[in-house]
Each structure stands twice: as C-alpha cells, then as structure tokens.
Amino acid sequence: MLGKQELQNVIGGAFSATMLNAIIKGFEGIFSLGRSLGSALARILSRSHC
C-alpha cells in the first residue's frame, strides 16, 4: 500500500479509459442530435414526407 507522501508523487492518470469513453460518447450523442435536427429541418423546408 502506498503512503500519503508516495501518493502525492504519482504522476499521470488524468484521463482514464472510462473518462475518455464518456467524452467520446457525449460527442457522438451531440453529433447524432445535430444530424437528426438537420434532417428534420430539411424535410420541413422541402415539404417532402416519407
């Protein structure tokens, strides 16, 4: 087990895989939302429906 002094000297670990994955999923969600809104807007403006 590391002591308090040794823990203060540990460098790194700022971005864990879990944090990076959450950030990427957030960007994917925003991108998907923008794509959906853009498609809906294009359909409304062109007055075409499926």
VOBA-1610 file (N, C-alpha, C; in pm, whole numbers, padded with zeros to 5 digits, always signed):
BEGIN
Met+00085-00117+00000Met+00000+00000+00000Met+00090+00124+00000Leu+00052+00224-00081Leu+00131+00346-00090Leu+00095+00440+00025Gly+00198+00507+00073Gly+00177+00604+00179Gly+00130+00737+00122Lys+00098+00830+00212Lys+00046+00960+00169Lys+00149+01035+00084Gln+00275+01034+00124Gln+00380+01104+00051Gln+00400+01042-00087Glu+00396+00911-00097Glu+00414+00843-00226Glu+00297+00871-00319Leu+00175+00878-00266Leu+00058+00906-00348Leu+00064+01048-00406Gln+00121+01142-00333Gln+00133+01279-00383Gln+00235+01287-00497Asn+00326+01193-00506Asn+00429+01195-00610Asn+00388+01120-00737Val+00271+01057-00735Val+00225+00982-00853Val+00185+01082-00961Ile+00239+01060-01082Ile+00210+01147-01197Ile+00134+01065-01300Gly+00031+01128-01361Gly-00045+01059-01466Gly-00182+01019-01417Gly-00253+00953-01505Gly-00387+00907-01472Gly-00494+01014-01481Ala-00462+01125-01549Ala-00560+01232-01561Ala-00678+01189-01648Phe-00650+01119-01756Phe-00755+01070-01845Phe-00757+00919-01841Ser-00857+00865-01777Ser-00871+00720-01775Ser-00951+00678-01897Ala-00950+00552-01927Ala-01025+00500-02041Ala-01174+00524-02024Thr-01223+00516-01902Thr-01365+00539-01877Thr-01402+00684-01905Met-01318+00777-01861Met-01346+00918-01885Met-01340+00950-02034Leu-01240+00898-02103Leu-01227+00920-02246Leu-01346+00863-02321Asn-01391+00746-02283Asn-01507+00683-02346Asn-01632+00767-02324Ala-01650+00822-02206Ala-01766+00906-02178Ala-01764+01034-02262Ile-01647+01093-02279Ile-01635+01214-02361Ile-01669+01183-02506Ile-01619+01072-02557Ile-01646+01033-02696Ile-01794+01004-02716Lys-01856+00934-02621Lys-01999+00906-02630Lys-02080+01036-02628Gly-02036+01133-02551Gly-02103+01263-02546Gly-02098+01333-02681Phe-01980+01334-02745Phe-01967+01395-02877Phe-02051+01321-02980Glu-02055+01188-02972Glu-02137+01110-03065Glu-02284+01143-03048Gly-02328+01162-02925Gly-02467+01198-02898Gly-02503+01334-02954Ile-02414+01431-02936Ile-02437+01565-02989Ile-02439+01563-03141Phe-02348+01487-03201Phe-02342+01476-03347Phe-02469+01412-03401Ser-02516+01308-03335Ser-02638+01238-03378Ser-02760+01330-03365Leu-02766+01406-03257Leu-02876+01501-03238Leu-02875+01607-03348Gly-02758+01658-03382Gly-02747+01757-03488Gly-02788+01701-03623Arg-02750+01578-03649Arg-02787+01514-03775Arg-02939+01496-03784Ser-03001+01455-03674Ser-03146+01436-03671Ser-03219+01569-03691Leu-03172+01672-03623Leu-03236+01803-03638Leu-03217+01857-03780Gly-03101+01834-03838Gly-03076+01879-03975Gly-03165+01807-04074Ser-03184+01678-04056Ser-03272+01601-04145Ser-03416+01647-04131Ala-03460+01670-04008Ala-03597+01717-03986Ala-03618+01854-04049Leu-03521+01942-04033Leu-03531+02075-04091Leu-03534+02068-04243Ala-03452+01982-04302Ala-03451+01968-04448Ala-03585+01914-04498Arg-03644+01820-04426Arg-03774+01766-04467Arg-03883+01872-04456Ile-03878+01954-04351Ile-03978+02059-04334Ile-03965+02163-04446Leu-03844+02203-04475Leu-03823+02306-04577Leu-03855+02257-04717Ser-03829+02130-04746Ser-03856+02077-04880Ser-03999+02022-04891Arg-04071+02019-04778Arg-04208+01971-04771Arg-04224+01829-04828Ser-04123+01748-04807Ser-04132+01608-04851Ser-04145+01519-04729His-04233+01421-04738His-04255+01329-04628His-04238+01188-04680Cys-04202+01098-04592Cys-04182+00960-04631Cys-04313+00893-04669
//
